[in-house]
Amino acid sequence: MNANIFLLLGTNLGDRMHNLKIACSEIESHVGRIESVSSIYRTAAWGKTDQPDFYNQVVRINSTLDAQNILMKILSIEEHMGRKRIEKWGTRLIDIDILFIGDAQIDTPSLKVPHPELVNRRFTLVPIAEIAPEFIHPTKQKKISELLKECPDHLPVEKVD
């Protein structure tokens, strides 16, 4: 049983609040119990900027599933919710990324944990720092709060009311 599984949820199409709520419900039903949830943050699109702003949120879950099964369930949730993978960094109804699975280090063609880009993205670090500022990144050996201070990304990340 691992209680330090962190997932990043993102959406920039349709009713973004509703999309996040549905994703959380599906995660609870199929992946594991949600232990904590960050606030929802609005951020400009990253990578491909000519698209609507994203709503992002981090959840910490407790699950008995192994990494590969977590990935399969998440991909299934995205597909079930209508995710279409058309272009890298394009618009999306829902995106669920695995950030951490405890202190596991996984490097396969289909899954990389910890998420390799997380240290470069404020839209990921701000919500995770809200719920787990003391969590130690397993390869960087630094607290999330420290990684946020060092983050090279300066795009605004604003809490949604």
N, C-alpha and C positions, 0 to 999 in steps of 0.2 A: 504494500500500500504506500503510494507516494503522494504526499500532500503539497509538494512544491513543484507542481506542474503549472507553468504559466503560459497562457494563450493570449495572443493579440487578436482582437476582433476589429475589422475595419469595413466601412461601407460608404459609398458616395452616390448611390442611386436609390430612387424611390423614397419611402418613408424610413429614413436612416435610424431614427429611434426605435421604430417597430422592428426593423431588421436586426438590430442588436438584441432586442428583447427575445425575439424568436430564436436567434442563435444561442443565447444563454439557456433557453428552455430546452433546445435540442441537445446541447452539451450536457445538461443535467440528466436528460433521459438516456443518452447513448454513450457518454464518455466518462463522466464522473461527477461527484458532488462538488458544487461551487462553494469554496471556502471564503473567498473574498472577491470583491468587484471594485475596480477603480471607478472614478467619475468618468463621464464621457467627455472627450476632448475633440474640438474641431481643429483641423489642420489643413493647410493647403496641400494639394496633391504633390507627391514626392516622386522624382524620376521623370514622369510625364505630366507636365504642369497645366496643360490646356484642358482641364476637366473640373467638375464640381469638387468642392471641399469634402474631405473625409470626416466622418465621425469615427473615433477610435476609442477602444476600451480594453483594459487588461483584466483577465480573470485568473484567479488561482484556484486550481481544482485538486481534488483528491481522487485518485483512480487506481483500480487494480489492473488496468490494461497495460500491456507493454507498449513501447514506442511505436512499433509498426501498426499495431491495432488502433492506437490513438490516431495516427495519421490516416488510416483507412476510414475510421469513423468521421473524422473531421472533413475529409474529402467528400464523403457521402452526404454529410450535412450541407456543405456548400452546394453540391449538385442538387440536392432535394430542395434547397431554397432558391434555386434558379441561377446559380453562378455559371457564367459562360467564360471560358478562358480563351479570349480572342487575341489580346496583345499584352505583352509584358508591361506591368505598371499601368494598365488601362483601367477604365471605370469598372466598378464591380458592385453587385448587389450585396455580397458578403465575401469576406476574406478572413480566414482563421489561420493564423500562423502559430506554430509551436515555438515558443521562445526558450523555455527550459523544461527539462524533465529531471528535477532534482539537480544532482551534480553530474548527471550522465553526459558523456561526450560521444556523439554519434556522427559519423561521416560516411554516408552512403549516397549513391546517386539520387535517391528519392527523399532523403531526410538528412538535414544537418542541424545538430543540436549541440550547444546553444546556437540559436539563430545567428548566422555569420554577420548580418548587417545591423543587428540591434544596437551595438555600441555607437553607430554612426547616425542614428535616427532619434531625434527628440520626440517624435510622435509615439515612439515605443517606450523610451526611457522615462518620460514624464508620468504616464499612467502606472508603470510598474514601480516607479519610485514612490508613488503615492501609497501603494499597498504593501510594498516590500523594500524599503530603502536600505535595509541592512543585509538583504540577500547577497551572497557572494557569487559573482560570476565564476563558474568552475574553471575556465581557462585563463581569464584575465586576473583572477585572484584579487578583485576589487569589489567593493560594495556598489550596488546599483546607484546610490546617491553620489558616489565618487565618479562613476562613469558618466552620469548626467552632467556633472560640473565640467568634465573634460570633453564632452560631446562637441564635435566640429560643426554639427548641423545647427543653424540659427533660425530655421523656419519657426514662426509663431505657433504655439500649441495652447489653445484657449479652452478653458472649461466651459461646457455647455450647461446652462441652467436647467 
